[in-house]
Amino acid sequence: MASSSGAITRERRRTPLAVTVSAWVAPLLVLTGFAFVAFVPVLIALTGALARARDGVVKAAATALAVSYAIPFAIWQARPDGAPSLSKDIHPGFIGLIVAASAALLITIHGVRRR
């Protein structure tokens, strides 16, 4: 008899739940002014996707999210006259790029689950 439960079991889940949650939390932190703290979910999403995800598209999307976050972070660290906070120094274009990369990661995770 087939299972009537709509829940995805651990065996069927192809992408770790931590990657999905991190993909939601990272842009939320950047948009609310906690851009420096967002490195934690970005790092979790990257390492979780590279270590446990089976699909290469998910790995590429997680890498794109990490790179889109790493660029403004590196610029902020390299500037001698930078603001005291990454949230105050980050360009709005990079915020949009991080949100778009996170959305792409979530879409690829959802697409992998549907296949």
C-alpha positions, -999 to +999 in steps of 0.1 A: +000+000+000+013+034-009+019+060+017-007+087+018+014+111+038+024+143+019+055+146+039+088+141+022+107+113+041+144+116+049+152+090+023+135+109-005+148+143+004+177+151-020+187+184-005+193+188+032+167+208+051+195+231+065+203+242+030+166+252+024+163+270+057+196+288+051+185+299+017+155+316+033+173+331+062+203+346+043+184+372+023+161+379+053+192+389+073+207+410+046+174+428+040+168+435+077+203+450+083+222+420+097+243+415+066+274+405+085+256+377+104+243+364+071+276+347+065+265+319+088+235+307+067+254+314+035+282+291+047+257+265+059+239+265+025+272+262+006+287+234+027+255+215+029+248+217-008+284+208-018+286+179+007+251+164+006+231+176-025+229+152-053+220+176-080+247+198-097+223+226-103+217+230-065+254+230-059+259+257-086+231+278-072+246+276-037+279+286-050+264+316-068+248+326-035+281+323-017+300+343-044+273+370-044+277+374-007+315+371-007+321+400-032+306+428-010+320+412+021+355+413+006+351+449-007+340+459+028+370+443+044+394+457+018+383+493+021+403+513+046+375+540+049+346+515+050+316+518+072+317+502+106+289+478+095+286+457+063+249+466+062+258+503+060+285+497+033+268+472+010+255+485-023+218+480-030+227+462-062+245+435-042+215+432-019+194+425-049+219+400-063+220+381-030+182+380-029+181+368-065+208+342-059+189+329-029+156+328-048+174+308-076+187+284-050+152+279-035+137+274-070+163+248-079+157+230-045+120+230-052+126+218-088+148+189-076+121+178-051+094+178-078+114+155-101 
